[in-house]
Every structure is written in C-alpha cells, then in structure tokens.
Amino acid sequence: MNDGHNRAIHYLRVSVTDRCNFRCAYCMPPRGVKWLPRAEILTYEELLRLIAVFSREGIRNVRLTGGEPLVRKGIVGFVAAVKGLGMIEDLSLTTNGSLLPQYAVALKAAGLDRVNISLDTVDPAGFAKVTRCGCVKDTLLGITSALEAGLAPVKINVVLTDALSITDLAFFIDQVKRYPIAVRFIERMPLGGQDDPDSGPDIAAVKRLLEEAGHGRLEPADTKGNGPARYWRLPESQGTFGFITPISEHFCGACNRLRLTADGRLRPCLLSDREIDIRTPLRAGASDADLAALFAAAVRAKPQGHSLCRTSGYIGFGRQMSQIGG
C-alpha cells in the first residue's frame, strides 16, 4: 500500500509494552512516566489479529519494541505466534540487551530473525548516567548472547550524547572488525520533556574519528534492514557502521513505516502527535475489513515530512519516546 506521497508502506513497529527496566535520559524525563493501566495495553491476541490484518494490506516487516519488549511476560510465545502467521518476512526486536542472556536462544528458536541493541557508551559510569539504572556488563553480555544465538545481523544503536568517547569508538571499531555486526550512530532528536544533555559529536565528526582510529577510509556497504541507516565499512572488517540522520539529512522521503503503540494507537509519523485509535473499534467488535480501513486511513495520514529541520529548540509532544516505541 502506498501513502499519499507514493511511499510504499510495508514496515510496522509494534510496541508491546510501555514499561522498561531502564530510564534512559533521551527516552523519558527524570521523573519517569506513569505506566499505562494493564487494561489499556493490547493483549497478545489483539496484537496478533492486527498484525495479520495489516499483513494482508502489505506489511511484510515487523519490529517489536517497548519500552523494553523483553519485560513483558510471554514475549517468546508471541514471537512464535507472529512468525507462525506465515506472512512476515522479517521479524526483529529492539532491546536494551540486559535480558537477552536469558532469552536470546529461545527467541531465535521461536522465529525471531534479528535484534537491535542500545549501547551508547561502554564506560560503566557513563552508561549508568545515560540509562539512570542500567549496568553495562548486562548489555555487553546481551550482545554476546545475541551473536551466539544467531540473531543476525546484530545491530548496536548508539545515540550521540556527551557520553560517547574515543574509548567507545575504539571498542566499536574492534567489534566490527571481529564480528558481523552493525554499529549505528543516531542523531539525537530534540524532543521536549527529557533531559537536555550535550548531544556530543555530530555525524561528520564521528566518521572522521572512526577513520582516524580505524586507520582506513569508510567505504559504502550494504546491511540487511528496513530503516533509514546508511552503511559504511572499514577495510578488512566483518561488520559495518551505520549513520541515522533525522536532522542533518532527514529521510522522510523514503519512510516506509507505521507505528502501533502498546495502547492501540496507529501513529503515522514518529514526530507528530496525530494518532488513530484502533483499540476502541477492535474491542467493540470491528471486522477485519473495518480494521483494514483504519490501517489505510493511517497510511493516508502520513505527512510528507517532519518539522524538526525548520524548528529551533526542543519540541514538546504528547508522549515520551518510551511510550511510542521509537
């Protein structure tokens, strides 16, 4: 299905929970957020029905998000159920990695194809500051567990903050040389209601530092994925570096996704508060055709682009990143 700007929409991000065991500074405010009542969260059965309906409308790629998706009980069984539909070509999951040591093998057996793991710094103090409560050893062990389980390609998401250091870049260079992983550097988006730390180096500076520390020129590369990252490779490396630039080089013209929040709202654009309530009609007995019509309405509602490049300062939205699914 194409939207009003002739973009093919085949990718659905599904938030299975708003809860998380971390409190990352760029994801929620210092005071935290009020968790949704359990009754307002879509059940796995409801999510599975929606994914099946949307798949018949063209969705082929699904990413499970949160909050932290691995804190929701029954997530492995849900992965197996989504894969069992036989409609999804690529099923992935975004996680902070801390719970992967106990879930990676089971997730792979259930049909999960790959994972993205958030890791903004390997410095224990810096990691604890960004996440407010996380332990970097847990996430590093999660990366190892994902690699051993075959959740490939493993992708590491690095949001550019002042926690990123030359030591971190050296670590990431070592990882891509040794393993078939993709390390993706992400420009921090100016969303209101969160902490406002220094965003750290920009993308151009990171590229320059990677080349200097890696003793080679970055060359264009291909990596499996459905998102906006542009990938590069250092000579003699198994893995790649990706760069996600929502501000300096926005990628709205190639946007291929919708988001389904944990409380049943279809969100046409991450950076717009416009949402379409699908939970109410779903629980009121809507037919598959009715649900497909709401999906089509969300596709038609996708804007041509976001306004971050035209706005100075921080922008306030009705939801925090943790409540949307990123």
LUMTOR-438850 format. One record per residue (C-alpha): x negated, y, z negated; residue in one letter. Coordinates in pm, 1 decimal. Each point is the difference from the previous one (the first is absolute). Layout:
LUMTOR-438850
+----------+----------+----------+-----+
:       px :       py :       pz : res :
+----------+----------+----------+-----+
:        X :        Y :        Z :   a :
...
+----------+----------+----------+-----+
end
This chain:
LUMTOR-438850
+----------+----------+----------+-----+
:       px :       py :       pz : res :
+----------+----------+----------+-----+
:      0.0 :      0.0 :      0.0 :   m :
:   -129.9 :    343.4 :     94.5 :   n :
:     62.2 :    317.8 :   -195.1 :   d :
:     98.0 :    336.4 :    144.9 :   g :
:   -363.2 :     75.3 :     87.5 :   h :
:    -51.3 :   -326.7 :    191.3 :   n :
:   -202.6 :   -169.7 :   -274.8 :   r :
:     55.3 :   -374.7 :    -35.0 :   a :
:     97.7 :    -82.2 :   -360.5 :   i :
:   -113.1 :   -351.1 :    -91.2 :   h :
:   -160.8 :     40.8 :   -345.7 :   y :
:    186.9 :     -0.2 :   -333.3 :   l :
:   -157.6 :     79.6 :   -336.3 :   r :
:    204.3 :   -162.5 :   -276.9 :   v :
:    -42.9 :    116.9 :   -358.8 :   s :
:     95.2 :   -291.2 :   -225.1 :   v :
:    -42.2 :    193.6 :   -326.5 :   t :
:    -73.1 :    348.7 :   -130.6 :   d :
:   -198.6 :   -142.8 :   -292.8 :   r :
:   -377.9 :    -10.8 :    -14.7 :   c :
:   -268.3 :   -102.0 :   -246.7 :   n :
:   -216.0 :    298.6 :    104.7 :   f :
:     76.4 :    372.9 :    -19.3 :   r :
:   -208.3 :    139.5 :    286.2 :   c :
:    -39.5 :    377.2 :     -0.3 :   a :
:     99.7 :     44.1 :    366.6 :   y :
:    299.9 :   -232.5 :    -31.7 :   c :
:    185.5 :    128.2 :   -305.8 :   m :
:    -20.4 :    292.7 :   -244.7 :   p :
:   -183.8 :    -23.4 :   -335.0 :   p :
:    328.6 :    -43.9 :   -186.0 :   r :
:     82.3 :   -302.3 :    215.0 :   g :
:    339.9 :    -59.0 :    155.8 :   v :
:    324.3 :   -138.0 :   -134.7 :   k :
:     45.5 :   -356.8 :    122.5 :   w :
:    315.6 :    -77.5 :    189.2 :   l :
:    260.5 :   -208.2 :   -184.7 :   p :
:    -15.8 :   -363.3 :    105.8 :   r :
:    350.9 :     15.2 :    146.3 :   a :
:   -110.5 :    266.9 :    246.8 :   e :
:   -283.6 :   -212.1 :    142.2 :   i :
:     87.7 :   -209.4 :    302.5 :   l :
:     -4.1 :   -371.8 :    -71.5 :   t :
:   -221.9 :   -229.7 :    203.0 :   y :
:    312.2 :   -137.5 :    167.0 :   e :
:    104.7 :    351.1 :    104.6 :   e :
:   -346.8 :     82.5 :    126.5 :   l :
:    -15.2 :   -323.6 :    197.4 :   l :
:    334.5 :     69.2 :    165.7 :   r :
:   -107.6 :    350.2 :     99.4 :   l :
:   -330.1 :   -122.5 :    141.4 :   i :
:    186.4 :   -261.7 :    203.3 :   a :
:    244.0 :    258.7 :    136.7 :   v :
:   -276.1 :    248.8 :     79.3 :   f :
:   -206.6 :   -270.3 :    167.4 :   s :
:    281.3 :    -52.5 :    246.5 :   r :
:    -25.9 :    372.4 :     74.7 :   e :
:   -371.1 :    -17.7 :     81.6 :   g :
:   -195.6 :    -13.2 :   -327.8 :   i :
:   -293.8 :   -238.0 :     40.2 :   r :
:   -245.5 :    120.0 :   -264.8 :   n :
:     81.2 :     21.6 :   -370.8 :   v :
:   -218.6 :    132.1 :   -280.8 :   r :
:    100.0 :    -58.2 :   -362.9 :   l :
:    -80.3 :    289.5 :   -231.9 :   t :
:     91.9 :    138.9 :   -340.9 :   g :
:    -84.4 :    143.8 :   -245.0 :   g :
:   -212.3 :   -309.7 :    -30.6 :   e :
:    182.5 :   -285.8 :    177.0 :   p :
:   -177.0 :   -272.7 :   -197.5 :   l :
:    157.2 :    111.9 :   -328.2 :   v :
:    342.9 :   -110.6 :    122.3 :   r :
:     83.4 :   -355.0 :   -104.7 :   k :
:     64.6 :   -240.5 :    284.3 :   g :
:   -205.8 :    187.2 :    257.4 :   i :
:   -162.4 :   -317.7 :    134.8 :   v :
:    337.4 :   -159.6 :     65.1 :   g :
:    118.4 :    317.4 :    169.9 :   f :
:   -302.8 :     -1.3 :    229.9 :   v :
:     83.6 :   -359.2 :     94.6 :   a :
:    362.7 :     95.6 :     67.7 :   a :
:    -95.7 :    292.6 :    225.5 :   v :
:   -244.1 :   -217.1 :    192.3 :   k :
:    264.6 :   -271.1 :     18.3 :   g :
:    228.1 :    228.7 :    200.6 :   l :
:   -224.3 :    -74.4 :    297.0 :   g :
:     38.7 :    357.2 :    125.3 :   m :
:   -295.9 :    183.9 :   -151.2 :   i :
:   -324.7 :    -12.4 :    195.9 :   e :
:   -216.2 :    172.5 :   -261.8 :   d :
:     76.2 :     -5.5 :   -373.3 :   l :
:   -234.4 :    202.2 :   -220.1 :   s :
:    -13.8 :    146.9 :   -350.0 :   l :
:   -153.7 :    307.3 :   -161.1 :   t :
:   -131.7 :    -46.1 :   -353.1 :   t :
:   -240.5 :    144.4 :   -253.4 :   n :
:   -158.7 :   -345.7 :     -4.6 :   g :
:     -1.5 :    -49.4 :   -375.1 :   s :
:    242.1 :   -295.7 :     11.8 :   l :
:   -133.0 :   -161.3 :    317.0 :   l :
:   -227.1 :   -247.4 :   -184.3 :   p :
:    309.4 :   -184.3 :   -121.7 :   q :
:    211.2 :     44.7 :    315.6 :   y :
:   -225.1 :      3.2 :    309.3 :   a :
:     -1.9 :   -373.7 :     73.8 :   v :
:    374.4 :    -35.4 :    -59.5 :   a :
:     78.7 :    303.4 :    215.6 :   l :
:   -204.1 :   -140.2 :    287.6 :   k :
:    173.9 :   -336.7 :    -31.7 :   a :
:    337.3 :    177.2 :      0.1 :   a :
:    -78.4 :    162.8 :    333.2 :   g :
:   -149.6 :    339.6 :    -81.7 :   l :
:   -235.5 :     99.3 :    280.6 :   d :
:   -215.7 :    270.3 :   -158.6 :   r :
:    -37.8 :    258.7 :   -274.9 :   v :
:   -102.8 :    361.5 :    -44.0 :   n :
:   -171.6 :     69.4 :   -332.3 :   i :
:    -41.5 :    345.2 :   -154.8 :   s :
:   -352.3 :     76.1 :   -124.8 :   l :
:   -101.6 :    367.0 :    -18.4 :   d :
:   -328.4 :    -47.2 :   -187.2 :   t :
:   -203.6 :   -284.0 :   -150.5 :   v :
:   -118.1 :    213.4 :   -291.2 :   d :
:    182.0 :   -133.8 :   -309.9 :   p :
:     52.3 :    344.0 :   -155.6 :   a :
:    109.0 :    158.3 :    327.5 :   g :
:    235.8 :   -289.3 :     72.4 :   f :
:    155.4 :     28.0 :   -344.8 :   a :
:     45.7 :    374.5 :     51.3 :   k :
:    172.0 :    -35.1 :    337.8 :   v :
:    220.8 :   -293.1 :   -103.0 :   t :
:     39.7 :    123.4 :   -359.5 :   r :
:      4.5 :   -356.9 :   -131.8 :   c :
:   -160.5 :   -235.7 :    252.1 :   g :
:   -317.5 :   -208.0 :    -26.4 :   c :
:   -214.7 :     -6.6 :    312.6 :   v :
:   -119.2 :   -354.2 :    -71.9 :   k :
:    356.1 :   -127.1 :     45.5 :   d :
:     34.4 :    161.2 :    342.0 :   t :
:   -342.1 :   -118.9 :    115.0 :   l :
:     91.9 :   -353.4 :   -102.0 :   l :
:    325.9 :     45.2 :    189.8 :   g :
:   -193.9 :     83.2 :    317.8 :   i :
:   -210.8 :   -313.3 :    -42.0 :   t :
:    313.7 :   -208.0 :    -57.8 :   s :
:    165.6 :    136.4 :    314.5 :   a :
:   -307.1 :    -77.8 :    210.9 :   l :
:    -24.2 :   -352.8 :   -138.9 :   e :
:    371.9 :    -60.8 :     60.8 :   a :
:    -28.3 :    107.2 :    364.1 :   g :
:    227.4 :    304.1 :    -17.2 :   l :
:   -176.1 :    151.4 :    298.9 :   a :
:    -86.6 :    258.5 :     87.9 :   p :
:    -29.5 :    132.1 :   -354.0 :   v :
:     30.0 :    378.9 :      9.0 :   k :
:   -120.7 :    231.0 :   -275.0 :   i :
:    179.1 :    334.1 :    -30.4 :   n :
:   -213.1 :    288.0 :   -130.4 :   v :
:    181.4 :    326.2 :    -68.6 :   v :
:   -245.1 :    289.8 :     21.5 :   l :
:    -33.5 :    149.3 :   -347.5 :   t :
:   -287.8 :    148.8 :   -195.3 :   d :
:    -58.3 :   -348.5 :   -145.3 :   a :
:   -159.0 :   -116.4 :    326.8 :   l :
:   -380.5 :      0.0 :    -16.3 :   s :
:   -303.5 :    -99.7 :    203.7 :   i :
:    -16.9 :   -313.4 :   -217.1 :   t :
:    351.6 :    -91.1 :    112.8 :   d :
:    -89.3 :     49.8 :    365.5 :   l :
:   -303.9 :   -223.6 :    -41.1 :   a :
:    224.4 :   -267.0 :   -153.3 :   f :
:    249.0 :     23.3 :    287.1 :   f :
:   -278.6 :    -18.2 :    258.7 :   i :
:   -128.6 :   -315.7 :   -166.0 :   d :
:    347.5 :   -151.4 :      3.6 :   q :
:     64.1 :     58.6 :    371.3 :   v :
:   -342.2 :   -136.7 :     85.4 :   k :
:     62.0 :   -319.3 :   -198.9 :   r :
:    374.1 :    -62.8 :     48.6 :   y :
:    266.2 :     41.5 :    272.6 :   p :
:    183.8 :    272.6 :   -191.7 :   i :
:    121.4 :    344.4 :     97.1 :   a :
:    -68.6 :    293.3 :   -231.7 :   v :
:    242.1 :    284.0 :     77.1 :   r :
:    -54.1 :    356.5 :   -120.7 :   f :
:    325.0 :    193.6 :    -42.7 :   i :
:     45.1 :    375.8 :    -16.5 :   e :
:    189.2 :     90.7 :   -313.8 :   r :
:    335.6 :    154.7 :     83.3 :   m :
:    101.0 :    315.5 :   -190.4 :   p :
:    312.7 :   -129.6 :   -170.6 :   l :
:    130.6 :    181.9 :   -303.8 :   g :
:     57.3 :   -132.6 :   -348.9 :   g :
:   -330.2 :   -185.4 :    -28.2 :   q :
:   -340.3 :     88.7 :   -134.2 :   d :
:   -192.6 :    243.1 :    218.8 :   d :
:   -360.4 :   -123.4 :     -2.3 :   p :
:   -262.3 :     96.5 :    250.3 :   d :
:     69.4 :   -204.3 :    312.9 :   s :
:   -367.6 :    -83.0 :     34.8 :   g :
:   -181.8 :    -17.2 :    334.9 :   p :
:    192.9 :     37.3 :    323.9 :   d :
:     11.2 :   -265.5 :    271.1 :   i :
:   -279.2 :    158.0 :    205.4 :   a :
:   -230.9 :      3.6 :   -301.3 :   a :
:     78.6 :   -363.4 :    -80.0 :   v :
:    -83.9 :   -105.4 :    357.1 :   k :
:   -330.0 :    186.9 :    -15.6 :   r :
:    -92.7 :   -149.2 :   -337.3 :   l :
:     88.6 :   -351.6 :    116.9 :   l :
:   -227.7 :     34.3 :    301.0 :   e :
:   -283.0 :    137.0 :   -210.6 :   e :
:     29.7 :   -266.2 :   -268.8 :   a :
:     73.1 :   -279.2 :    247.0 :   g :
:   -289.4 :     90.8 :    230.6 :   h :
:    206.0 :    -12.0 :    315.6 :   g :
:    261.8 :    167.9 :    216.3 :   r :
:    366.6 :    -78.2 :    -47.2 :   l :
:    147.6 :   -159.3 :    311.2 :   e :
:    371.5 :    -41.5 :     84.5 :   p :
:    145.1 :   -335.2 :   -110.8 :   a :
:    328.8 :   -189.4 :     -1.4 :   d :
:    161.5 :   -134.9 :   -315.7 :   t :
:    338.0 :   -169.0 :    -35.4 :   k :
:    262.9 :    228.4 :   -146.4 :   g :
:    320.3 :    193.1 :     54.2 :   n :
:    -98.5 :    332.9 :   -149.4 :   g :
:   -170.4 :    323.0 :    103.1 :   p :
:   -362.2 :    -77.1 :    -90.6 :   a :
:   -271.1 :     44.0 :    261.5 :   r :
:   -277.6 :   -253.2 :    -42.3 :   y :
:   -378.7 :     18.9 :     37.2 :   w :
:   -283.3 :   -245.1 :    -53.8 :   r :
:   -363.1 :     31.9 :   -106.4 :   l :
:   -247.7 :   -216.2 :    194.5 :   p :
:    -31.1 :   -361.0 :   -120.2 :   e :
:    301.3 :     26.9 :   -230.5 :   s :
:    273.3 :   -261.2 :    -37.0 :   q :
:    251.4 :    256.4 :   -117.4 :   g :
:    114.6 :    346.5 :    100.7 :   t :
:     75.0 :    345.8 :   -134.7 :   f :
:    338.1 :    159.4 :     58.0 :   g :
:     99.2 :    365.2 :    -27.8 :   f :
:    356.3 :    112.6 :    -72.2 :   i :
:     52.9 :    370.8 :     60.5 :   t :
:    357.1 :    116.5 :    -71.1 :   p :
:   -117.8 :    361.8 :    -33.3 :   i :
:   -296.8 :     70.8 :    225.8 :   s :
:    113.2 :   -222.0 :    288.4 :   e :
:    358.3 :    -94.2 :    -70.8 :   h :
:    133.2 :   -314.5 :    166.7 :   f :
:    373.5 :     68.5 :      6.3 :   c :
:     12.4 :    -43.6 :    376.1 :   g :
:    -72.5 :   -371.1 :    -40.4 :   a :
:    209.0 :    -64.7 :   -313.4 :   c :
:    163.0 :   -342.0 :     25.1 :   n :
:    158.7 :    -50.7 :   -342.3 :   r :
:    285.2 :     38.3 :   -241.4 :   l :
:    -12.5 :    -37.5 :   -378.3 :   r :
:    247.1 :   -183.0 :   -220.0 :   l :
:    -19.9 :    113.1 :   -362.0 :   t :
:     49.1 :   -237.6 :   -290.7 :   a :
:    338.5 :    156.4 :    -76.6 :   d :
:    129.3 :    -46.5 :    352.9 :   g :
:    -65.4 :    320.7 :    191.4 :   r :
:   -127.5 :      0.1 :    356.3 :   l :
:   -255.5 :    276.6 :     34.5 :   r :
:    -74.6 :    106.9 :    359.4 :   p :
:   -312.9 :    198.7 :    -95.1 :   c :
:   -236.6 :    -25.8 :   -296.6 :   l :
:    -33.4 :    378.3 :    -16.7 :   l :
:    368.1 :     89.7 :      8.5 :   s :
:    262.9 :    -40.0 :   -271.5 :   d :
:    262.8 :   -111.4 :    250.0 :   r :
:    127.3 :   -347.8 :    -88.4 :   e :
:    289.8 :   -219.8 :    106.1 :   i :
:    175.6 :   -197.4 :   -274.4 :   d :
:     30.2 :   -362.7 :    105.3 :   i :
:     46.6 :   -155.9 :   -344.8 :   r :
:    351.2 :    136.2 :    -50.6 :   t :
:    145.3 :   -138.3 :    323.5 :   p :
:   -200.8 :   -321.1 :    -41.9 :   l :
:    159.0 :    -64.3 :   -339.9 :   r :
:    341.8 :    111.1 :    124.6 :   a :
:     12.1 :   -282.7 :    252.6 :   g :
:   -147.1 :    157.8 :    313.1 :   a :
:    -34.5 :   -233.2 :    297.6 :   s :
:   -329.2 :    -64.5 :    175.1 :   d :
:    121.0 :    228.6 :    278.5 :   a :
:     65.1 :    277.2 :   -254.0 :   d :
:   -350.0 :    -40.3 :   -144.2 :   l :
:   -152.5 :      0.0 :    347.3 :   a :
:    182.6 :    326.1 :     72.4 :   a :
:   -156.2 :    158.1 :   -310.8 :   l :
:   -342.0 :   -120.6 :    115.5 :   f :
:     61.8 :    161.3 :    339.2 :   a :
:    104.7 :    323.1 :   -172.7 :   a :
:   -325.0 :      2.7 :   -197.8 :   a :
:   -198.8 :    -53.8 :    318.9 :   v :
:    182.6 :    290.2 :    167.7 :   r :
:    -69.7 :    217.9 :   -304.9 :   a :
:   -378.3 :    -30.1 :     29.0 :   k :
:   -145.2 :    351.2 :     43.2 :   p :
:   -255.3 :     75.0 :    267.1 :   q :
:   -263.1 :     74.4 :   -263.2 :   g :
:    -70.9 :    114.7 :   -353.8 :   h :
:    -66.6 :    357.4 :   -114.4 :   s :
:   -312.5 :    -46.8 :   -213.5 :   l :
:   -224.7 :    150.4 :    266.7 :   c :
:    212.6 :    315.6 :      5.6 :   r :
:     30.1 :     46.1 :   -374.2 :   t :
:   -254.8 :    125.9 :   -249.3 :   s :
:    -13.5 :   -128.8 :   -354.9 :   g :
:    176.4 :   -297.0 :   -154.8 :   y :
:    342.9 :   -111.8 :    112.6 :   i :
:    267.8 :   -127.1 :   -236.7 :   g :
:    212.2 :   -304.6 :     84.0 :   f :
:    286.1 :   -165.0 :   -180.8 :   g :
:   -193.7 :   -322.1 :    -53.0 :   r :
:   -354.2 :    -83.4 :   -100.8 :   q :
:   -214.0 :   -218.3 :    228.5 :   m :
:     45.9 :   -295.1 :   -237.6 :   s :
:    377.4 :     23.6 :     48.0 :   q :
:    -21.3 :     -3.7 :    379.5 :   i :
:   -250.5 :   -275.4 :     62.8 :   g :
:   -262.9 :    212.8 :    173.2 :   g :
+----------+----------+----------+-----+
end
